[in-house]
Amino acid sequence: MGISILRAGLQDTVQDLGRNGYAHLGISSSGAADAFSLRIGNLLVGNYGNAAGIEVTLVGGKYKFTADTFIALSGSEFQADLNGVSFPFHRGKYVQKDEILTIGPTQNGARCYLAVRGGIDVPDLLSAKTTHVVSGLGGYKGRSLQKGDTLSIGNLEEVTQVIDIKVKLDIKRNIIRINNGLQSKWFDGNSWSSFTDNTYFVSESSSRMGIRLSGESINSTRGHEIITEGIPLGAIQIPGGGQPIISFVEHQTTGGYPKIANVINSDLCKVGQLKPGDQIQFQSVSLEEAETLKFEQEAFIKSLKNNHA
């Protein structure tokens, strides 16, 4: 049993929480662009948090189920219907064999997740099922899904109690919180004020590799090149043109541009929902605040599990 792709979306990929631990080999973790939403989707259908689902970007497709199963949609809300009847977000629902889920364009953010009870079953590659689009590794044949593909569903015994979310998930994505980057001292007070006081627009050339921004140019007092070093997820680089780039889930593992800041861990899910034309503003927070925000995010997910144990 599984899912037949009758029409593929703009970029549908199989994603879990990432292929961690291989950056020293030049392989970034990849994984869901909005890991928080994938985890929520998995909870809704009773999967463990790292089960693989389908990440839908900007515009979805048509998906036919070849067996009775239990599914949920999470993340940004898209137009969606099951056999012509509107399909709700953040609520698990049973679907029957031969029913067709149609996902249209997004209504707000960039991505939603189709979670299926049992998870999407593709071969593990380096301990993960995630698709690394840039390198063509993992997932389903190392690529985005296409019309005619058939996906298998995983072991239904490896599931837990499903949940029902009774609170509205309202995440404000226009404010991205940051800590200082490794080269933060290369930028003087004027540059920092410009960086945090002005609005930036998400460029059309953004991808899972990096979110390119346009707006006020940021100048470094020590130039725009460094000796090549490791780049973490969420690092904000300032290349020679002065336009920030947020390194994202398929980022290169090393680079030679100074890093003014890093997106805090709990706000990486916001970055995964940015689409071309969106406006954002950066807000600097302390390490203590960042740790508290991450703790609160994890506590929220834990509370969902505990309330439905």
N, C-alpha and C positions, 0 to 999 in steps of 0.2 A: 504494500500500500504506500501511497505517496501523493505527490502533487505533480500534475502535468502543466507545463507552461504553454498556455494557448496564445498569449501575447506577452512579450517581455516589456518591462518598464524601461525607463531611460537608463538606469543603472541598477539592476537588481543583482545583489551578490549574497552569497552565503557567508554569514559572519557569526563568530562567537566573541569571547572577550579578549582574544588576541594570542599571538605566538610569542610569548615572553621568554627572555633569556638568550636571545641570539644576536643582539646588537653588535657584539664583538666580531660576528661573522658578516656584518653588513646587512642583516635582515631586521628591519624594524617590526614592531609587534603587530601592526595592522589591527584587525578586530573592528568591532562596531564603532562607528563614528560617534554615536551617542550610547555609550555602554550603560548608562543609567536606565535609558528607555528599554534597551534589550533585556536588562535584568527584571524590570517591571513586567514586560511581556511574558517572560518565562515564569514569573510568579503567578501570573494570571491563569496560566494553563497547567501549573503544577510541576514545571520542569525545575531542575537545578539551575542556578544563575548562569552557568557557563554553557548551557545548551545552545546549539547553533540555530539561528533563525534566518529569515530573509530580510536584508536591509533594502528598502525601497527609497530611491532618491528622486525627489521633485515630481515625477510622474510614474505611477505604477502600471501594472498590466492586468492580465486575466489568468487566473489560477484555478484549475479544475482538480478537485479532490477525488482520488481513486478508491477511497475507503471512508467509512464514518470516522470522524476524529473530533478534536476539540481545539479551537484556535483562539487567538486574540490579536488585536492590533494595538500597538503602543507607540509612543513618540509624538511627533507632530500630527495633527489631524489632517487626513487626506479625504477627498471624496471617495466613498467606498460603499459597495452594495454586494449582497449575497443573493444571487438569482433575482436581481432587480429590487430587492428590499434593502433599505439603508442599513449599513452595518456599523454598530457603535464602536467607539474607541475605549480602551481601558476596561473592557468587560469580556470575560471569556464566554465563548458560545460553542455549542455543538453544531457541527455541520455533517451532512449526510453524503454518502458516496454519490458522485456525479454532480454535486452542487458546484457552482462557479462563483468565486470571489473576484470582483472587479475593483481595482484600486485606480482612481483617477489622479488628478493633479493635487498638489498640496494646498491646504487652506491657510497655512502660516509658515512653519519652519521648513527645513530641507529634507528631513528623513522620517520614515516610520518603519516599524518592524512587524513582520508577520511571524508570530510565535506559534508553534504547533506542538501539541502534547506529544512528548517523546523526542522532540528536537529533529532538525534536519540531519540526516545520516549521510555524510560524505567521508571519504578516507581521512584519517589524521595525517598531517604532515608536520613534523617537528612538534608534536604534542598539541596540535590545534587543527580545527576544521576551517579556520578563517581564510578568506580570499585576500591575497595581496595582489591587487589589480596591476600595479606598476610592473611587478616582476613576473606576473603570471603564475604565481605559486598558490597551492591550496584550494580550498573551496570546491566548487564544481568545475573541474577541468581548468582551474586557474583563471577563470574569466567571469564576466557578467553572464547572467542567465539569458538564454535565447529561446525563441519560439521552438517548441518541439522537445525541449529538455524535460526529463522526468526525475524528480527528486524522491528519495526514499525517506521514510520517517523512522526515527530511532526506536530503541527499546522502551516500550510503554511501561515496563516494570520499574524503570529508573525515574519515577515521578513521585511527587508528594501531593499534599492537599492543595487544591486550587484556591485562589483568593478572589475577593471582589473588592475593588477599591471604591470607598465611599466618599473620598475627598477629591476635589478637583485639583489636578496637577497643573498649576499655573506657574511656569518658570519664565521670568523676565530675561530675555536673551539680549537686550540692547546694552546691558552693562556686563563687561567681562572683567573679573577681578584678577589682579596680578601681584606677583612678588618681584623683587629685583632679580635681574639676570646676572650671569657671570661677568659680563662687561658693563654692568650698570653705571660704573664710575667713569666710563668713557663719555657719558652724556651729562652735560652741565644742567644747572637748574632751569635755564630757559628751554632746553630741549625736553626735559622731563615735563615742564608745564605744558608745552605744546603737545606732548604725547598724551597726557591725561586730560587736558582741557578741551581738545578738539574731537570732533566726530569723524570716524573713518567709514568708508563704504567698502563692502565686499566686492571684489573684482570678479568679472566673468571668467577669468583664468584660474580661479580657485579650484582645488580638487582635494581628494583624500590625502594627497601628499602635503599640501600646504594651502593655507588660506591667505591669499594675497589681498592687501588692503590699499586703498587710495585715499589720500587726504593730505594733511599738512606734512611736509617733509621733515624728517628728523636728522639732525646733523650730529656727528660724533666729533669730539675734540681731538681724537687720536686716529682718525681715518676710519675706513669701512672694511678693512681686511685684517684678519688675525691668522695666526698659525692654525691650520686645520685641527679641530678638536671635536669631541662627541657632542651630539645635539640631542637633548631630551625632548620627549613629547610635550608640546605646548610652549616650547621656547619661541620667543619673538625676536627674529633677526632683523637687523637694519642693513640692507645692502647699500651699494653706492648711490642709488637713486633716492634713498631716504624714505622709501615707502615700506612699512612693516610687512613681514611675512610671518604668520603663525605656523610653526612646524606641526603637522598633524599626523594622523595614525599611520600613514605610509611614508613618513618623512625619511630623508636620507639620514644615515646614522652619524655622519660627520659633515662638517662644513666650515667655511672660512669667513663668515660674517659675524660681527659683534652682536651679542644677544643683550638687548636692553632689559628684557623682563621675561617672566614665565607665567603662563596662565595657571592659576591654582587648580589643583586636582578636581575639586567639586564643580568647577565651571567648564571643564573640558566637554561635558555634555552639551553645554550651550554652543560651543564652537562647532560641534557636530551638526547643529541645526541651522548654521548660518548658510544663507543662499545668496547668489549674486544680487547686488542692489541693497542688501540689508545695511542698516546703519548701526554702528556700535561705538561705545566709548569705554576706555580703560579706566579702572579704579584700583589704585594701589592699596593693598591691605598688608598687615603684618603677618609673619609666619604663624604667630599664635592664632590670629583670626582665621587664617587659611586652615589650620588644623582643626579649629572648632567647627568651621563650615563643613569640612569633610566628615567629621564625627557626626554632625547632625544629619548629613545625607545618609550615612550608613545606619544611623539609629532609626531613620524613617523606614528604610527597607526592612530592617530587623523587626520594627513594630508591625509591619504588614504580615511578616511570617508568623510572629507570635500571636497576632489576633485571629489567625486562621489555622493554628496548629491543631 
